[in-house]
Amino acid sequence: MASSTRRVHGFVALAAFALLASRCANLVFFLPVDVQPKSLPRREAAAGLATALSVLLGMDQAAEAYEVPALPYAYDALEPSIDKATMEFHHDKHHLTYVTNINKALEGKSQPPLVELQKTAIKDGAAFRNSGGGAYNHNFFWLEMAPTGQGGEPSEKLAAAIKDSFGSIDEFKAKFEAAGAPGARFGSGWVWLIVADGKLAITSTPNQDNPLMDGVDGTAGIPILGCDVWEHAYYLKYQYRRPDYIKAWWDVVNWNQVSAWYEDALAGKAPSADSSTAAAALVGAKRTSSKTPSSFNLRLNFQANSQFGS
């Protein structure tokens, strides 16, 4: 009974706090002087403060609906490889559609981590395959990219495995690009680097399928790198030139993340890429460049920093 009362009080406090934040025209009083922005969108301010308060109150968000995670960088941070307008449409519209539809399919039901939906997604039907797959694939996609110059290089272990499987990094990239070209992956889909039976392999999948799905049209395995070759991922900038998009995409691959996923895959663990995981990764994250989105520093006997795409 007491825990239920605390939860009710917590939700009331959260709602009131979020409303207060949304009404504030200028929230710079929450920020240290050295990181005060010239302007702060109210929607992002409210979201950041509400998230911080929910952490403070210890609310369990695991059972709530899936969400589109905030990008861990600004919309324009991947330029010139991927333009700002494409990132805005891709993240805010296309990804949101997949999340909205999988939430509808699971309304009133248990919502496990997205990765747990993938294995049986094809058997479970179109909503799980297309929308559940799309939600997972896009969470994965945002995390495996980083602003130019900040993604590092493949770890020594991963680089050695790439050389062993494909001959060299350059040969690997050429084979990956070929697998994602329109002649090899006609229409919409993804091209992947996966771990299968302890070895690296390249495969591609149609639509929002991925290598975790039983019965997938492609090589099954644990993905550690994936390039979205749907037209909405590149058409505003590259039009029909998908090969040019894939070549430019290498400049924004987050090899630090891919290398970590490779270690997990060798142990049989697939990337979770969940909204909650992505959000948790942002808490306490540091600003890494002048283009990095706004940081909130809220002091209420605790400190929580959250980054949100502008």
Backbone bond lengths (Angstrom), bond angles and torsions (degrees), N, CA, C in turn:
res aa  C-N    CA-C-N  psi(-1)  N-CA   C-N-CA  omega(-1)  CA-C   N-CA-C  phi
1 M - - - 1.463 - - 1.524 110.58 -
2 A 1.333 115.75 -43.54 1.456 121.15 -178.49 1.515 111.16 -64.33
3 S 1.351 115.14 -41.37 1.470 118.54 -179.78 1.512 110.62 -65.49
4 S 1.358 117.36 -37.24 1.457 120.77 178.68 1.524 110.33 -64.78
5 T 1.347 115.92 -41.39 1.461 120.24 178.51 1.512 111.25 -62.26
6 R 1.336 115.63 -42.61 1.471 119.91 178.49 1.514 110.14 -62.78
7 R 1.323 116.89 -39.42 1.474 120.05 -179.16 1.531 110.46 -64.77
8 V 1.344 116.44 -43.38 1.469 120.34 178.08 1.519 109.98 -60.73
9 H 1.335 115.85 -47.05 1.462 119.84 179.49 1.522 110.42 -61.19
10 G 1.330 115.09 -38.31 1.466 119.33 -179.85 1.512 111.66 -63.53
11 F 1.334 116.43 -44.59 1.468 119.84 -179.62 1.517 110.86 -65.58
12 V 1.331 117.20 -38.60 1.462 120.51 177.66 1.517 110.45 -62.83
13 A 1.330 115.74 -44.93 1.462 119.82 179.26 1.520 111.23 -63.58
14 L 1.327 115.59 -40.88 1.462 120.13 179.85 1.523 110.75 -63.33
15 A 1.316 117.52 -45.05 1.456 121.32 -179.67 1.525 111.12 -62.99
16 A 1.332 116.32 -44.26 1.455 120.46 179.83 1.520 111.21 -64.02
17 F 1.309 115.25 -40.65 1.458 120.05 -178.16 1.517 110.96 -68.26
18 A 1.339 116.85 -42.16 1.463 120.58 178.39 1.524 110.68 -63.71
19 L 1.356 117.38 -40.02 1.457 121.02 178.43 1.518 110.92 -64.03
20 L 1.316 116.32 -43.00 1.455 120.59 177.77 1.515 111.04 -60.11
21 A 1.338 115.57 -43.78 1.464 119.81 -178.90 1.513 111.28 -63.15
22 S 1.352 116.05 -41.22 1.468 119.76 -177.42 1.511 112.06 -67.97
23 R 1.345 118.09 -22.56 1.456 122.21 -178.12 1.526 112.17 -87.27
24 C 1.315 116.28 -13.21 1.465 119.56 -176.80 1.511 109.86 -77.65
25 A 1.298 117.33 125.86 1.466 120.30 179.10 1.509 111.41 -77.59
26 N 1.317 117.20 -25.19 1.464 120.13 -177.61 1.516 108.01 -145.27
27 L 1.328 116.55 116.48 1.465 120.72 -175.12 1.515 112.53 -107.77
28 V 1.324 116.77 22.93 1.464 117.46 -175.66 1.519 112.46 -66.84
29 F 1.353 117.93 -15.27 1.455 118.97 178.73 1.517 111.81 -68.33
30 F 1.352 118.63 -11.96 1.457 121.74 176.08 1.532 111.31 -86.29
31 L 1.337 116.63 -9.10 1.448 119.46 -169.17 1.519 111.56 -109.97
32 P 1.336 117.07 146.98 1.449 119.50 171.43 1.521 108.82 -63.73
33 V 1.332 117.18 152.43 1.457 121.11 -176.55 1.511 111.87 -57.85
34 D 1.338 117.70 -37.65 1.458 119.98 -173.40 1.510 114.14 -73.95
35 V 1.348 119.25 -10.03 1.463 120.26 178.97 1.518 112.60 -124.27
36 Q 1.361 116.68 14.56 1.453 117.94 -179.46 1.524 110.16 -66.80
37 P 1.339 118.42 125.22 1.459 121.09 178.01 1.517 110.29 -80.72
38 K 1.341 116.39 161.56 1.451 120.55 176.74 1.521 110.54 -69.61
39 S 1.290 116.88 -33.45 1.461 120.50 177.33 1.514 108.64 -147.88
40 L 1.320 116.26 153.78 1.453 121.01 -176.07 1.510 109.66 -137.54
41 P 1.335 118.60 113.01 1.465 119.74 -179.92 1.515 111.45 -57.57
42 R 1.324 116.84 134.22 1.465 119.66 -176.34 1.518 112.29 -63.03
43 R 1.351 116.67 -38.80 1.472 119.72 -178.71 1.517 110.71 -59.49
44 E 1.342 117.08 -43.47 1.457 120.46 -178.96 1.522 111.06 -70.36
45 A 1.341 116.09 -37.33 1.457 119.74 178.39 1.515 110.94 -61.27
46 A 1.342 115.39 -48.23 1.463 119.54 -179.81 1.513 111.40 -61.45
47 A 1.330 115.84 -43.09 1.466 119.35 -179.33 1.512 111.06 -63.43
48 G 1.326 116.44 -42.63 1.460 119.63 -178.14 1.510 112.35 -66.03
49 L 1.316 116.70 -44.19 1.457 120.12 -179.01 1.526 111.40 -68.85
50 A 1.327 116.53 -38.52 1.468 119.61 178.67 1.519 110.70 -64.55
51 T 1.348 116.33 -40.96 1.465 119.87 178.14 1.516 111.00 -62.15
52 A 1.336 115.65 -45.17 1.461 119.77 -179.56 1.520 111.07 -61.63
53 L 1.348 117.13 -42.64 1.455 120.31 -179.33 1.516 111.26 -66.02
54 S 1.343 117.50 -37.36 1.463 119.75 179.54 1.513 110.67 -64.75
55 V 1.352 116.53 -34.52 1.466 119.94 175.33 1.515 110.17 -65.01
56 L 1.344 115.83 -43.55 1.458 120.99 179.26 1.518 111.98 -60.16
57 L 1.330 116.30 -41.05 1.458 120.76 -177.43 1.516 112.87 -80.04
58 G 1.341 116.78 -8.58 1.452 120.17 178.27 1.505 113.71 70.93
59 M 1.334 117.43 29.61 1.459 119.96 -178.81 1.510 110.65 -71.01
60 D 1.294 116.55 139.25 1.463 122.93 177.77 1.516 109.08 -86.52
61 Q 1.358 116.32 112.24 1.454 120.16 -178.54 1.521 112.38 -100.63
62 A 1.326 117.76 0.46 1.456 121.52 -172.70 1.527 112.31 -62.54
63 A 1.358 116.85 -31.96 1.455 120.06 -175.67 1.529 112.44 -89.11
64 E 1.334 117.34 -2.51 1.445 120.41 -178.36 1.520 111.03 -79.39
65 A 1.323 115.77 172.90 1.456 121.65 -178.62 1.526 111.00 -62.90
66 Y 1.340 115.00 153.36 1.460 119.63 175.05 1.523 109.03 -63.14
67 E 1.313 116.38 151.01 1.448 121.79 179.58 1.518 110.04 -130.25
68 V 1.315 116.11 158.47 1.459 121.19 171.20 1.528 106.94 -80.77
69 P 1.323 118.55 115.83 1.457 118.99 -177.72 1.518 111.36 -69.68
70 A 1.318 116.10 147.34 1.461 119.95 173.84 1.523 109.51 -63.09
71 L 1.313 116.29 144.51 1.465 119.75 176.39 1.518 109.89 -66.13
72 P 1.326 118.11 143.98 1.471 120.89 177.46 1.527 112.37 -84.39
73 Y 1.321 117.02 17.72 1.459 122.84 178.11 1.525 106.70 -158.61
74 A 1.332 117.07 169.51 1.458 121.26 179.95 1.526 110.69 -73.01
75 Y 1.340 116.09 158.96 1.456 120.37 -179.92 1.528 112.37 -58.43
76 D 1.317 117.15 -32.27 1.461 120.34 -177.85 1.525 113.38 -95.14
77 A 1.326 116.87 7.59 1.468 120.41 -173.97 1.520 113.57 -71.61
78 L 1.346 117.31 -18.07 1.462 120.36 -178.09 1.531 112.46 -97.92
79 E 1.315 116.78 3.44 1.460 119.20 176.54 1.532 109.91 -69.20
80 P 1.328 118.79 147.86 1.458 127.30 5.70 1.539 114.40 -86.84
81 S 1.314 118.57 -1.16 1.465 119.55 -177.26 1.521 111.79 -62.83
82 I 1.333 116.18 -47.74 1.471 121.71 178.47 1.525 107.10 -129.90
83 D 1.315 116.71 125.38 1.459 120.88 -174.06 1.526 112.30 -78.31
84 K 1.317 114.41 160.21 1.455 121.76 -176.88 1.528 112.20 -59.78
85 A 1.328 117.12 -44.70 1.467 120.14 -177.36 1.526 111.19 -61.58
86 T 1.325 116.96 -41.34 1.464 120.27 177.90 1.518 110.73 -62.49
87 M 1.327 117.32 -43.17 1.461 120.27 -179.92 1.530 110.86 -63.05
88 E 1.319 117.21 -38.98 1.466 120.02 -179.85 1.531 111.16 -65.19
89 F 1.332 117.04 -48.22 1.455 119.81 179.00 1.527 111.70 -66.48
90 H 1.317 115.78 -43.02 1.462 120.86 -175.22 1.533 110.40 -64.89
91 H 1.310 116.88 -48.95 1.458 121.56 -177.20 1.529 112.32 -75.50
92 D 1.336 116.78 -49.28 1.462 120.53 -170.88 1.527 113.83 -81.82
93 K 1.323 117.97 -23.80 1.466 121.20 -176.64 1.529 112.32 -110.81
94 H 1.331 116.35 -61.14 1.467 119.36 -175.47 1.530 111.75 -65.56
95 H 1.321 116.48 -49.64 1.474 118.96 -179.93 1.524 110.21 -62.20
96 L 1.322 116.57 -41.21 1.463 120.19 179.47 1.524 111.81 -59.19
97 T 1.328 116.90 -37.09 1.471 120.13 179.75 1.519 111.30 -62.06
98 Y 1.341 116.99 -43.70 1.466 120.07 178.79 1.528 110.65 -62.92
99 V 1.315 116.70 -43.58 1.467 120.56 -178.80 1.525 110.72 -65.73
100 T 1.313 116.38 -43.18 1.468 120.30 179.23 1.529 111.09 -59.44
101 N 1.313 116.39 -44.17 1.466 120.23 -176.02 1.526 113.15 -72.02
102 I 1.327 118.60 -35.97 1.467 118.61 177.52 1.528 109.55 -71.83
103 N 1.334 117.51 -31.93 1.463 119.65 174.79 1.525 111.06 -64.15
104 K 1.332 117.26 -39.97 1.465 120.63 177.78 1.525 110.79 -63.49
105 A 1.332 115.57 -40.55 1.465 119.54 -178.50 1.522 111.83 -65.68
106 L 1.331 116.60 -28.54 1.463 120.55 -177.15 1.523 112.44 -107.49
107 E 1.310 117.34 13.58 1.459 120.16 -178.33 1.526 111.10 -57.26
108 G 1.315 115.09 127.73 1.454 120.47 -179.54 1.510 114.74 80.32
109 K 1.328 116.69 1.98 1.459 121.22 -179.20 1.526 110.39 -117.12
110 S 1.297 115.88 168.87 1.452 121.05 176.23 1.524 109.95 -64.20
111 Q 1.325 116.59 138.35 1.459 121.09 178.85 1.528 109.16 -118.14
112 P 1.320 116.50 92.75 1.465 120.54 -179.29 1.518 110.75 -72.49
113 P 1.321 119.06 171.71 1.459 120.52 173.89 1.529 110.41 -52.32
114 L 1.310 116.95 142.02 1.467 120.97 -175.95 1.517 113.03 -54.37
115 V 1.322 116.50 -36.20 1.467 119.13 -177.95 1.528 111.09 -60.61
116 E 1.338 116.40 -29.19 1.463 119.75 -178.73 1.527 112.63 -75.22
117 L 1.326 117.11 -15.28 1.461 120.45 177.16 1.527 112.39 -81.84
118 Q 1.326 117.23 -17.56 1.463 119.98 -167.74 1.534 113.18 -72.02
119 K 1.287 118.33 -41.06 1.468 121.29 -173.28 1.526 112.39 -55.65
120 T 1.316 116.63 -44.56 1.474 120.60 -175.67 1.527 112.57 -104.71
121 A 1.317 117.29 14.51 1.466 121.24 -172.81 1.527 112.57 -59.85
122 I 1.329 117.70 -42.24 1.463 120.33 -178.58 1.523 110.40 -65.04
123 K 1.311 116.57 -43.70 1.464 121.04 178.82 1.526 111.60 -67.69
124 D 1.333 117.20 -33.45 1.461 120.74 -175.22 1.523 113.75 -77.06
125 G 1.312 117.70 -13.56 1.457 119.30 174.21 1.512 114.99 116.23
126 A 1.337 114.69 175.66 1.454 121.76 -170.75 1.521 113.61 -59.47
127 A 1.327 117.95 -40.30 1.466 119.58 -177.93 1.521 110.93 -62.08
128 F 1.323 116.66 -40.82 1.462 120.27 -179.45 1.520 110.83 -74.59
129 R 1.324 115.60 -40.50 1.466 120.41 -177.95 1.531 111.84 -69.68
130 N 1.319 116.36 -49.91 1.462 120.11 -175.33 1.522 112.64 -83.12
131 S 1.324 116.58 -51.15 1.464 119.59 -176.45 1.518 112.56 -82.51
132 G 1.346 117.15 -43.23 1.463 119.44 176.25 1.516 111.00 -64.89
133 G 1.340 115.69 -41.21 1.455 119.51 176.76 1.513 111.46 -65.74
134 G 1.344 116.82 -42.78 1.455 120.13 179.66 1.513 113.18 -63.66
135 A 1.335 117.12 -39.47 1.465 120.48 178.42 1.531 110.58 -64.23
136 Y 1.336 115.80 -45.49 1.467 119.72 179.81 1.533 110.99 -65.38
137 N 1.333 116.43 -48.03 1.464 120.12 -175.87 1.524 111.84 -60.25
138 H 1.333 116.76 -38.80 1.458 118.95 -178.20 1.528 112.33 -75.43
139 N 1.318 117.82 -37.00 1.470 118.80 172.25 1.521 109.87 -55.88
140 F 1.315 115.34 -45.26 1.466 123.18 178.26 1.534 110.19 -59.27
141 F 1.339 116.28 -46.01 1.462 122.74 -174.90 1.524 111.81 -61.36
142 W 1.339 117.42 -46.42 1.474 119.30 -178.25 1.522 111.05 -63.94
143 L 1.316 117.36 -37.78 1.466 120.79 -176.82 1.519 112.94 -73.10
144 E 1.335 117.35 -25.61 1.460 119.46 -176.56 1.530 112.31 -88.63
145 M 1.339 116.67 7.78 1.454 120.19 176.88 1.516 110.52 -119.49
146 A 1.326 115.02 157.44 1.461 121.98 179.85 1.523 107.92 -152.20
147 P 1.325 117.30 156.10 1.466 119.33 177.06 1.527 111.59 -54.24
148 T 1.312 115.84 149.44 1.464 121.45 -178.64 1.521 110.68 -51.15
149 G 1.335 115.41 130.08 1.459 120.78 178.57 1.508 114.69 88.43
150 Q 1.343 117.45 -5.33 1.466 119.94 -177.51 1.524 113.22 -112.31
151 G 1.333 117.28 -0.94 1.462 119.78 -176.83 1.512 115.05 -88.85
152 G 1.328 117.55 -5.22 1.458 120.21 178.60 1.520 112.86 71.09
153 E 1.308 115.06 -159.94 1.460 123.28 179.11 1.525 109.17 -127.60
154 P 1.326 117.87 162.22 1.469 118.75 174.96 1.526 110.42 -56.10
155 S 1.324 116.40 141.61 1.463 119.85 176.18 1.520 109.50 -60.85
156 E 1.307 116.57 162.39 1.468 120.39 179.11 1.525 111.05 -56.29
157 K 1.319 115.43 -40.59 1.461 120.20 -178.32 1.523 111.17 -66.89
158 L 1.341 116.11 -43.72 1.462 119.99 179.37 1.521 110.36 -69.10
159 A 1.325 117.31 -42.01 1.465 120.44 179.29 1.527 110.92 -60.05
160 A 1.330 116.46 -40.37 1.470 120.65 178.77 1.522 110.45 -65.43
161 A 1.337 117.05 -39.14 1.460 120.58 179.54 1.525 110.92 -67.93
162 I 1.324 117.04 -38.03 1.461 120.89 177.59 1.528 109.81 -64.06
163 K 1.319 116.26 -44.57 1.469 120.32 179.12 1.526 110.48 -62.60
164 D 1.320 116.36 -40.75 1.460 120.60 -179.14 1.535 111.69 -66.04
165 S 1.335 116.26 -37.06 1.464 120.67 -175.90 1.525 113.70 -86.20
166 F 1.343 116.62 -31.73 1.462 119.02 -171.35 1.530 114.24 -125.65
167 G 1.306 118.55 -7.56 1.458 121.90 178.70 1.509 113.59 103.88
168 S 1.329 117.43 -43.42 1.460 122.59 178.46 1.517 108.59 -168.28
169 I 1.324 116.51 169.29 1.465 120.72 176.99 1.527 110.09 -61.29
170 D 1.333 116.34 -43.45 1.460 120.15 -179.19 1.527 111.79 -63.72
171 E 1.322 116.82 -40.22 1.467 119.48 178.11 1.524 110.76 -67.55
172 F 1.322 116.17 -37.45 1.458 119.75 176.06 1.517 110.57 -60.13
173 K 1.336 117.27 -48.05 1.457 120.68 -178.90 1.528 111.20 -61.28
174 A 1.321 116.15 -40.82 1.468 119.85 179.64 1.527 111.15 -62.60
175 K 1.330 117.15 -41.84 1.463 121.07 179.96 1.528 111.20 -70.24
176 F 1.326 116.21 -36.73 1.461 121.16 177.83 1.525 109.70 -64.89
177 E 1.325 116.51 -46.27 1.463 121.30 178.88 1.526 111.33 -61.60
178 A 1.320 116.40 -39.99 1.463 120.35 179.09 1.527 111.00 -63.90
179 A 1.337 116.73 -37.83 1.469 120.68 -179.82 1.523 111.51 -68.70
180 G 1.336 117.02 -26.12 1.453 120.58 -179.72 1.508 114.35 -95.01
181 A 1.322 117.56 -5.01 1.465 121.44 -178.82 1.529 110.59 -67.05
182 P 1.340 117.48 154.02 1.475 120.14 -177.98 1.521 114.28 -55.56
183 G 1.335 117.39 -32.90 1.455 119.25 -179.94 1.513 113.41 -68.83
184 A 1.339 116.63 -27.58 1.469 120.99 -179.37 1.525 111.49 -94.39
185 R 1.311 117.27 -42.96 1.469 122.19 176.96 1.516 106.94 -116.18
186 F 1.316 115.41 85.52 1.469 121.14 -178.76 1.522 109.47 -72.18
187 G 1.318 115.78 133.42 1.452 119.24 -179.15 1.518 111.64 78.76
188 S 1.318 116.43 -154.26 1.459 121.84 -173.74 1.532 111.83 -85.06
189 G 1.317 115.38 152.15 1.457 119.25 177.37 1.517 112.62 163.60
190 W 1.316 114.15 -160.98 1.458 122.45 -177.35 1.526 109.38 -138.30
191 V 1.328 115.97 152.41 1.459 121.13 170.26 1.526 106.90 -118.55
192 W 1.343 116.12 138.84 1.464 120.79 -168.92 1.525 112.61 -130.57
193 L 1.319 114.85 150.64 1.462 122.51 161.48 1.517 105.42 -105.67
194 I 1.325 116.77 124.47 1.464 120.47 -175.23 1.525 111.03 -127.59
195 V 1.308 114.24 164.27 1.463 121.96 169.57 1.519 106.67 -108.15
196 A 1.323 115.93 120.07 1.467 122.10 179.18 1.519 108.21 -132.15
197 D 1.312 116.90 120.17 1.468 122.06 -178.15 1.532 111.04 55.75
198 G 1.324 115.74 38.32 1.462 120.91 176.01 1.516 114.58 79.83
199 K 1.328 118.04 -0.14 1.458 122.19 -178.32 1.523 110.18 -117.28
200 L 1.334 115.65 155.45 1.456 120.62 176.01 1.519 110.51 -82.91
201 A 1.316 115.53 146.14 1.466 121.21 176.57 1.519 108.50 -151.63
202 I 1.317 115.62 154.71 1.460 122.18 175.47 1.524 108.04 -106.62
203 T 1.330 116.22 136.77 1.460 120.61 176.53 1.516 108.68 -147.84
204 S 1.321 116.03 168.90 1.464 120.03 173.57 1.517 108.42 -136.08
205 T 1.325 115.18 156.51 1.461 121.17 -178.46 1.524 109.53 -135.31
206 P 1.332 117.48 150.91 1.465 120.31 178.87 1.520 111.93 -81.64
207 N 1.313 114.61 154.14 1.468 122.16 171.58 1.525 111.56 52.89
208 Q 1.346 119.31 -125.28 1.468 121.46 178.62 1.525 112.17 -107.84
209 D 1.322 116.78 21.36 1.466 119.90 172.81 1.537 109.22 -68.54
210 N 1.316 115.87 158.44 1.460 120.60 174.74 1.527 109.20 -145.94
211 P 1.326 118.33 165.96 1.466 121.27 -173.52 1.523 115.60 -66.95
212 L 1.336 118.06 -7.82 1.461 120.58 177.96 1.521 112.42 -80.24
213 M 1.331 116.90 -15.13 1.460 120.93 -173.51 1.523 112.19 -82.11
214 D 1.312 116.33 130.75 1.468 120.84 173.56 1.528 109.21 -63.25
215 G 1.328 116.12 132.81 1.449 120.79 178.71 1.513 114.64 82.58
216 V 1.326 117.47 12.23 1.456 120.93 -177.71 1.533 111.06 -64.67
217 D 1.329 115.50 145.45 1.460 121.64 175.27 1.522 107.76 -82.06
218 G 1.304 116.08 84.23 1.450 123.49 -175.08 1.512 108.29 158.84
219 T 1.322 116.74 -175.63 1.463 120.55 178.95 1.523 109.99 -82.75
220 A 1.313 117.09 127.40 1.461 121.20 178.71 1.523 109.89 -76.67
221 G 1.304 116.02 146.55 1.455 120.53 178.70 1.511 110.30 170.09
222 I 1.314 116.52 -170.34 1.462 122.44 179.28 1.524 108.49 -101.09
223 P 1.336 118.07 117.36 1.465 119.79 -178.50 1.522 112.19 -74.92
224 I 1.327 115.68 139.67 1.467 120.04 174.64 1.531 111.03 -125.00
225 L 1.337 116.22 -9.57 1.461 121.79 177.72 1.518 107.49 -154.35
226 G 1.332 117.52 135.01 1.451 119.90 -179.98 1.511 111.50 -148.30
227 C 1.311 116.80 135.07 1.464 121.43 177.94 1.527 109.13 -111.72
228 D 1.319 115.99 124.71 1.457 123.13 178.56 1.526 108.23 -76.23
229 V 1.338 117.62 116.49 1.457 120.36 179.25 1.534 112.10 -111.35
230 W 1.342 115.93 22.03 1.458 118.81 167.22 1.533 107.60 -66.98
231 E 1.329 117.00 148.95 1.460 119.57 -179.11 1.524 112.72 -60.49
232 H 1.334 117.27 -31.75 1.465 118.05 -178.68 1.530 112.28 -65.44
233 A 1.328 117.61 -14.86 1.461 121.31 179.81 1.525 112.74 -80.64
234 Y 1.330 116.90 -15.41 1.472 117.86 -173.31 1.526 115.24 -147.91
235 Y 1.334 119.96 -10.76 1.452 120.41 -164.53 1.533 113.83 -66.68
236 L 1.326 119.06 -33.97 1.461 120.29 -178.58 1.525 111.74 -59.43
237 K 1.317 116.83 -34.95 1.464 121.12 -177.88 1.522 112.84 -97.62
238 Y 1.327 116.80 -40.69 1.465 120.19 -170.70 1.531 114.08 -106.78
239 Q 1.325 117.90 -10.01 1.469 122.30 -175.91 1.536 110.49 52.45
240 Y 1.313 117.65 -120.20 1.470 121.48 -176.94 1.525 113.17 -85.20
241 R 1.321 118.26 0.54 1.468 121.57 -172.59 1.539 111.40 -89.89
242 R 1.309 116.30 63.27 1.465 120.04 -179.52 1.531 112.70 -57.74
243 P 1.331 119.84 -41.95 1.475 119.16 178.73 1.525 113.27 -57.79
244 D 1.335 117.85 -36.18 1.468 120.44 177.93 1.526 110.63 -65.43
245 Y 1.326 116.18 -38.98 1.471 121.01 177.44 1.524 110.82 -61.77
246 I 1.314 117.81 -46.90 1.469 119.65 -177.98 1.530 110.56 -64.09
247 K 1.338 117.46 -40.47 1.469 120.19 178.56 1.530 110.76 -61.58
248 A 1.326 116.68 -43.64 1.466 120.24 -179.89 1.527 111.63 -69.03
249 W 1.317 116.73 -29.06 1.467 122.06 -177.13 1.531 112.29 -62.28
250 W 1.324 117.86 -29.47 1.463 119.67 179.77 1.525 112.26 -56.81
251 D 1.330 117.24 -28.82 1.464 120.79 -177.27 1.522 113.03 -69.91
252 V 1.326 117.44 -14.88 1.466 119.68 -178.81 1.529 112.28 -118.63
253 V 1.323 118.04 13.69 1.465 120.14 175.99 1.527 109.26 -70.44
254 N 1.305 116.00 132.72 1.465 122.49 177.58 1.533 108.49 -89.19
255 W 1.328 115.38 84.31 1.456 120.05 -176.63 1.528 112.27 -65.10
256 N 1.324 116.89 -24.69 1.470 118.96 176.06 1.525 110.08 -62.01
257 Q 1.340 116.00 -44.51 1.467 120.17 178.20 1.523 111.49 -68.75
258 V 1.332 116.68 -42.98 1.459 120.76 -179.19 1.532 110.23 -61.69
259 S 1.321 117.11 -40.80 1.467 120.86 179.38 1.524 111.31 -64.20
260 A 1.334 116.00 -38.71 1.470 119.75 177.67 1.523 110.18 -66.86
261 W 1.318 117.21 -41.29 1.468 120.24 177.56 1.529 111.41 -65.63
262 Y 1.316 117.09 -31.90 1.468 120.14 177.22 1.526 110.24 -62.78
263 E 1.328 116.72 -44.44 1.470 120.33 177.82 1.524 110.56 -60.49
264 D 1.317 116.76 -43.14 1.468 120.44 178.64 1.528 111.27 -63.84
265 A 1.335 115.49 -41.43 1.469 119.78 -177.76 1.519 111.61 -64.13
266 L 1.324 116.79 -36.32 1.463 119.81 177.47 1.527 111.09 -62.55
267 A 1.337 114.60 -26.94 1.468 119.94 177.81 1.524 111.86 -91.62
268 G 1.343 116.25 5.90 1.464 120.33 177.57 1.506 115.15 86.03
269 K 1.334 118.07 13.34 1.457 121.60 -176.90 1.519 110.69 -105.48
270 A 1.334 117.41 125.16 1.460 122.06 177.84 1.526 109.84 -85.54
271 P 1.332 117.82 150.58 1.471 120.28 176.15 1.527 110.53 -58.24
272 S 1.318 117.50 131.96 1.461 119.75 179.72 1.521 110.23 -73.14
273 A 1.338 116.60 -45.13 1.469 122.04 176.97 1.515 113.18 51.00
274 D 1.332 118.58 28.20 1.456 121.72 -179.41 1.514 111.35 -78.20
275 S 1.335 115.88 155.26 1.462 121.04 174.93 1.523 110.21 -55.46
276 S 1.340 116.53 -45.46 1.460 119.59 -177.55 1.514 110.94 -65.25
277 T 1.348 116.84 -37.63 1.455 120.69 178.85 1.515 110.22 -66.67
278 A 1.334 115.81 -43.70 1.458 119.86 -179.65 1.524 110.43 -63.94
279 A 1.340 116.33 -41.33 1.459 119.80 -179.73 1.519 110.77 -65.62
280 A 1.329 116.19 -41.17 1.452 120.05 179.53 1.521 110.97 -63.41
281 A 1.327 116.20 -33.88 1.463 120.37 -179.81 1.520 111.10 -67.71
282 L 1.343 116.26 -23.86 1.456 120.06 -179.23 1.517 111.79 -81.92
283 V 1.323 117.73 -25.36 1.453 120.66 -179.22 1.521 108.77 -68.42
284 G 1.298 116.39 122.31 1.450 121.00 -178.45 1.507 113.61 86.48
285 A 1.331 118.05 -1.56 1.456 120.43 178.81 1.516 109.53 -67.80
286 K 1.318 116.73 147.76 1.454 121.46 -178.60 1.512 110.59 -98.16
287 R 1.311 115.83 152.09 1.444 120.13 173.80 1.520 108.53 -68.61
288 T 1.334 116.50 130.26 1.456 119.79 -175.08 1.512 113.44 -109.56
289 S 1.326 118.77 -11.59 1.447 120.34 178.18 1.506 109.15 -160.78
290 S 1.338 115.87 170.10 1.456 120.12 -179.85 1.513 111.71 -67.06
291 K 1.355 117.45 -18.32 1.461 121.24 178.98 1.520 112.38 -88.87
292 T 1.335 116.18 -5.76 1.455 119.18 -178.01 1.516 109.81 -65.40
293 P 1.344 118.59 139.40 1.461 121.60 -177.22 1.515 113.06 -60.60
294 S 1.321 114.21 170.40 1.456 121.56 -175.16 1.520 112.49 -59.59
295 S 1.335 116.64 144.05 1.458 121.83 176.21 1.521 108.87 -112.02
296 F 1.314 115.70 138.31 1.452 121.26 174.57 1.524 108.17 -104.43
297 N 1.314 116.18 134.06 1.450 119.66 176.95 1.515 106.94 -123.76
298 L 1.306 116.68 96.82 1.452 123.26 -173.22 1.515 108.75 -103.67
299 R 1.338 115.61 121.62 1.462 119.37 -177.94 1.534 109.73 -110.70
300 L 1.312 116.05 107.13 1.463 123.29 173.35 1.522 106.65 -135.95
301 N 1.343 114.99 64.65 1.457 122.49 -173.90 1.525 111.71 63.19
302 F 1.318 116.43 16.85 1.450 121.31 174.44 1.516 106.52 -157.21
303 Q 1.320 116.36 171.27 1.448 120.58 179.03 1.508 109.08 -133.34
304 A 1.313 117.39 127.67 1.464 121.05 178.11 1.507 108.00 -139.34
305 N 1.316 116.99 124.68 1.459 122.08 177.75 1.519 108.51 -108.59
306 S 1.336 116.67 129.31 1.456 121.10 178.38 1.513 109.36 -127.52
307 Q 1.332 116.74 137.48 1.446 121.21 179.10 1.512 110.00 -109.47
308 F 1.335 115.91 139.60 1.449 120.56 -178.10 1.509 109.38 -135.20
309 G 1.351 115.99 141.19 1.458 121.06 178.51 1.519 110.66 -65.40
310 S 1.337 116.01 140.48 1.464 120.43 -177.80 1.506 111.40 -86.52
